[in-house]
Amino acid sequence: MDLAGEFPTYQRYDLCVYNSAVLDAKSMHIKDASFNIGPIDELWKVAYKK
């Protein structure tokens, strides 16, 4: 819990936080995010950086 943070958001807004030094943002569906599809909805397709 040392790395946990608090981010205030409005109701019905989702917040996705990731470490860009570890995960490749190009492999996530960030532009296609909606109420039923999130950035890590297909978690098995997310790539790690080397």
Order of alpha helices (4+ residues) and beta strands (2+ residues): none
